[in-house]
Amino acid sequence: MPHLGETLAARRRSKQSSLLVYMMAGSVPEERFLSTVDALKTAGVTGLELGFPFSDPMAEGPVIQQAATDALRQGFHWPDLLRLLSACSQRLPCAVMTYLNPVLQRGEARAFEEMHGAGGSALILPDLPVEAAGPFRALRRKEKVDTVLLASPATTPDRLSLLVRRTEGFLYLVSRYGTTGAGEGTTPSTQGKEGDLGPLIARAHELRPDLPVLVGFGVRSREDVERHRTSGADGVIVGSAVQTRLSAGRSPEEIGAFVASLLG
C-alpha cells in the first residue's frame, strides 16, 4: 500500500503538485463512500484524508461539523474506521484526521498499530501541540505512521522552525484564521496581500528542502488551487467543498468531475 508521505515527497522531487481530499468517514453509507473514493482516484487525486468523528471538532466549519454529527448518530466507531481505512488504502494513500481525545481513548500505541495494520500512513490532529508530539513521533519508528503538524499565518518564525523540524510526511499549512469551509475565516494582513502564504512556504522549504507543504482550509475552486501553487505550495487539501457534495447526495461521478475541474 502506498505511503502518503513518501508519495508526496516523490511528487515534490518531480515538481508535481498534489491534491488531497478530506471526507468524513461514516457520514454516508460505506458503499457510496468507496465509490466516491474510486471516482476521486480516477480524477487524479493524490491521497485521501479520512475524518474520524469527534463531538467537539473545534477546527471544523458547519459542513464538517454536521458530517461528524451524522456519523456519530449512525454509531460510527473506531473499528468501523479501521475497516473503511483498510478498503480506502488499497485505492489511495491515506491519512486519518481527527482530534487528540479519540486517539488517547484508544491508546496511542494501539491506535498507531491498528492504523498501520489497516494501511494508514499518517495521522493529523489539529489540537496536538508540537510540544506534546514526542510520543506520537516515537511510535513512527515502529509503525511508519507519520504525525503531521499544522502551521498557520499566525505562526511565528521560531515556532515555524520547530514545526518544520518535527512534522512528518508533510507540513499542513492552514490558509487563514478560522475553521474549515468556504468563507469561514480570514487571512491576517500581516501576511501582505490577502491570501499570500508565499513567505511562510518559502521559509519552510528553506528550513527543510525535502518537506512537502500543503495548504488547506477554504480551498474550493480552480482559482484557489492555482493561487496556492503560485505561492510555492506543493499541493492543496480540499475538504468542505467535497463533503458538501457528498452529504447532499451528489453521485460519485459528479464529485469526481468537480475535483477533476480543480486539477484543470
C-alpha positions in Angstrom: 0.0 0.0 0.0 1.5 3.4 -0.9 2.7 5.6 1.9 1.3 9.1 1.8 4.4 11.0 3.0 6.6 9.1 0.6 4.2 9.7 -2.3 4.1 13.5 -1.6 7.9 13.7 -1.3 8.3 11.9 -4.6 5.9 14.3 -6.2 7.7 17.3 -4.8 11.0 16.0 -6.1 9.5 15.6 -9.6 7.8 19.0 -9.3 4.3 17.6 -9.5 1.6 19.3 -7.5 -0.5 17.1 -5.2 -4.2 17.3 -4.2 -5.6 15.6 -1.1 -9.3 15.2 -0.4 -10.8 15.0 3.1 -14.1 13.2 3.7 -15.8 12.4 7.0 -15.8 8.6 7.5 -19.2 7.3 8.4 -21.1 10.3 7.1 -22.6 8.3 4.2 -23.1 4.6 3.6 -19.8 2.7 3.0 -20.6 1.6 -0.5 -21.2 5.1 -1.7 -18.2 6.4 0.2 -15.9 3.8 -1.5 -17.5 4.5 -4.9 -16.6 8.2 -4.4 -13.1 7.2 -3.5 -12.8 5.3 -6.8 -14.1 8.4 -8.6 -11.5 10.6 -6.8 -8.7 8.2 -7.8 -9.9 8.4 -11.5 -10.0 12.2 -11.2 -6.3 12.2 -10.3 -6.4 12.8 -6.5 -3.0 12.1 -4.8 -4.3 10.9 -1.5 -7.2 10.8 1.0 -7.8 12.1 4.5 -10.4 10.1 6.4 -12.0 12.2 9.1 -12.9 10.3 12.3 -15.9 12.0 14.0 -15.5 13.7 17.3 -18.1 15.5 19.3 -16.2 18.8 19.7 -14.5 19.4 16.3 -13.0 22.8 17.1 -11.3 23.3 13.7 -14.2 22.5 11.6 -16.9 24.6 10.0 -20.6 23.8 9.8 -20.3 21.3 6.9 -17.8 19.0 8.5 -19.4 19.5 12.0 -22.7 18.3 10.6 -21.0 15.3 8.8 -19.4 14.4 12.2 -22.7 14.6 13.9 -24.3 12.4 11.2 -21.5 9.8 11.6 -21.9 9.7 15.4 -25.6 9.3 15.1 -25.1 6.3 12.9 -22.9 4.8 15.6 -19.7 5.0 13.7 -16.8 3.9 15.9 -13.0 3.2 15.7 -13.4 -0.4 14.4 -15.6 1.0 11.6 -12.9 3.5 10.8 -10.3 0.7 10.5 -12.5 -1.3 8.2 -13.1 1.7 5.9 -9.4 2.7 6.1 -8.4 -0.8 5.0 -10.6 -0.5 1.9 -9.6 3.0 1.1 -5.8 2.5 1.5 -6.0 -0.2 -1.3 -7.1 2.6 -3.6 -5.2 5.7 -2.5 -2.5 6.7 0.1 -4.4 7.5 3.3 -4.2 9.7 6.4 -6.6 9.8 9.4 -7.6 13.2 10.6 -9.3 13.5 14.0 -8.7 15.0 17.4 -6.4 14.1 20.3 -9.2 12.7 22.6 -10.3 9.7 20.5 -6.7 8.6 20.0 -5.9 8.9 23.7 -9.0 7.0 24.5 -8.0 4.2 22.2 -4.4 4.4 23.4 -1.6 5.9 21.3 0.3 2.7 20.7 -2.8 0.6 20.0 -4.2 3.3 17.7 -0.9 3.6 15.7 -0.6 -0.2 15.4 -4.2 -0.5 14.2 -3.9 2.4 11.7 -0.7 0.9 10.3 -2.3 -2.6 10.0 -5.2 -1.0 8.1 -2.9 0.7 5.6 -3.0 4.2 7.1 0.3 6.1 6.9 -0.4 9.5 8.5 -2.3 11.0 11.5 -3.4 14.6 11.6 -4.5 16.0 14.9 -5.4 19.8 14.8 -5.3 20.1 18.6 -2.0 18.4 19.1 0.7 21.0 20.1 4.2 20.4 18.8 5.4 20.2 22.4 3.2 17.1 23.0 4.0 15.3 19.7 7.1 13.4 21.0 5.3 10.2 22.0 3.5 10.1 18.6 6.7 10.7 16.7 8.4 7.9 18.6 5.7 5.5 17.5 6.5 6.2 13.9 9.8 4.2 14.2 7.7 1.1 14.7 4.5 1.7 12.8 5.5 4.1 9.9 2.5 6.3 10.6 3.5 10.0 10.3 2.4 12.6 12.7 1.5 15.6 10.6 1.7 19.0 12.3 -0.1 22.2 11.4 1.1 25.8 10.9 -0.9 28.9 10.2 -0.4 32.5 9.0 -0.1 33.4 12.7 2.9 31.0 13.3 5.9 32.9 14.5 9.3 32.3 12.8 10.7 30.4 15.8 7.6 28.2 16.0 7.6 27.6 12.3 11.2 26.3 12.6 10.1 23.9 15.3 7.1 22.7 13.4 9.1 22.1 10.2 11.8 20.1 12.1 9.3 17.9 13.8 6.4 17.3 11.4 6.4 14.1 9.5 5.2 13.4 5.9 4.3 17.0 5.2 3.5 20.3 6.8 -0.2 21.2 6.8 -0.4 24.9 6.3 -3.8 26.4 7.4 -4.5 29.1 4.9 -6.2 31.6 7.3 -7.7 32.2 10.7 -11.0 30.4 11.4 -12.4 27.0 10.6 -12.6 24.8 7.6 -15.0 25.6 4.8 -15.7 28.4 2.4 -15.9 31.9 3.9 -15.3 30.7 7.5 -12.1 32.6 8.2 -9.7 35.4 7.3 -6.1 35.8 6.3 -4.3 38.3 8.6 -3.0 41.4 7.0 0.5 40.8 8.4 0.9 38.3 5.5 0.9 41.1 3.0 -1.7 40.9 0.3 -4.7 38.8 1.2 -4.1 35.0 0.8 -0.3 35.4 0.3 1.3 32.5 2.0 4.4 32.6 -0.1 6.8 33.9 2.6 5.8 31.1 5.0 6.1 28.4 2.4 9.4 29.7 1.2 10.7 29.7 4.8 9.5 26.2 5.4 11.2 25.0 2.2 14.4 26.8 3.2 14.5 25.2 6.6 13.8 21.7 5.1 14.0 21.5 1.4 12.6 18.0 1.1 9.5 18.7 3.1 6.2 19.0 1.1 4.0 21.9 2.2 0.3 21.5 1.5 -2.4 24.2 2.1 -5.8 23.5 3.4 -9.0 25.4 4.7 -11.1 27.2 2.2 -9.8 25.6 -0.9 -12.9 25.3 -3.2 -12.1 26.4 -6.7 -9.6 26.2 -9.5 -8.5 29.7 -8.7 -7.8 28.8 -5.1 -5.6 25.8 -6.3 -3.7 28.0 -8.7 -3.2 30.8 -6.1 -1.6 28.4 -3.7 0.5 26.7 -6.3 1.8 30.1 -7.4 2.7 30.8 -3.8 5.0 27.8 -3.8 2.8 25.2 -2.1 3.4 21.6 -3.1 -0.3 20.9 -3.1 -3.7 21.6 -1.5 -6.2 19.9 0.6 -9.9 20.1 -0.3 -12.4 19.2 2.4 -15.7 21.1 2.9 -16.2 21.6 -0.9 -16.2 17.8 -1.4 -18.1 16.9 1.9 -20.9 19.4 0.9 -21.5 17.4 -2.3 -21.1 14.0 -0.6 -23.6 14.9 2.2 -26.0 16.4 -0.3 -26.2 13.0 -2.2 -24.3 14.0 -5.3 -23.1 11.0 -7.3 -19.5 9.8 -7.2 -19.2 10.7 -10.8 -20.3 14.3 -10.1 -17.9 14.6 -7.2 -15.1 13.2 -9.3 -15.8 15.7 -12.1 -15.8 18.6 -9.6 -12.4 17.5 -8.3 -11.1 17.0 -11.8 -12.1 20.6 -12.5 -9.8 21.8 -9.7 -6.9 20.0 -11.3 -7.5 21.5 -14.7 
